[in-house]
Amino acid sequence: MSGLTIFSDNDAENPLWQSRDAEEIRAQLNAQGVRFERWEADRDLGAAPDAQTVIAAYQHAIDRLVQEKGYQSWDVISIRPDNPQKEAMRGKFLNEHTHGEDEVRFFVEGAGLFCLHIGDKVYQVLCEKNDLISVPAGTPHWFDMGSQPCFTAIRIFDNPEGWIAQFTGNDIAAAYPTLA
């Protein structure tokens, strides 16, 4: 089940607010300019879907976002526990960074933890199957896929070059809870 925990950015041990209610999560995040919606990831993708299968299954959802926001490209990120690069990838994503464009993800299976550093707060968003999140351009954040990652998400971009991060150099991510 999706979840949101809000912390002060100087106290990683005492949550200020928590919820697993999708509407409460949406309201809290929307107030910060972050889009959060529950969609239907209802297509059978098989045990280890390739990118073409995922895109074909959800082209209708991608088309909706492209029409609404003018996004230019999309791809699929799918990581399993047996991926030999999982530790390196986790380490890279766990560093606080920003993007020059919105970071849009639609989780079609599995889960991941987006951590958004907005003002003097950290918003930890547990995204699971059916969750769409759009982190606004310029928002400092990091992402944790856990030590045994197992998720598939469609990534949608303004920039045809795809995922381009600007790392902030802030080590704040190390202080906050991660996925197991």
Secondary structure, 3 states (H helix, E strand, C coil): CCEEEEEECCECCCCCEEECCHHHHHHHHHCCCCEEEECCCCCCCCCCCCHHHHHHHHHHHHHHHHHHHCCCEEEEEEECCCCCCHHHHHHHHCCCEECCCCEEEEEEEEEEEEEEEECCEEEEEEEECCEEEEECCCCCEEEECCCCCCEEEEEEECCCCCCCCEECCCCHHHHCCCCC
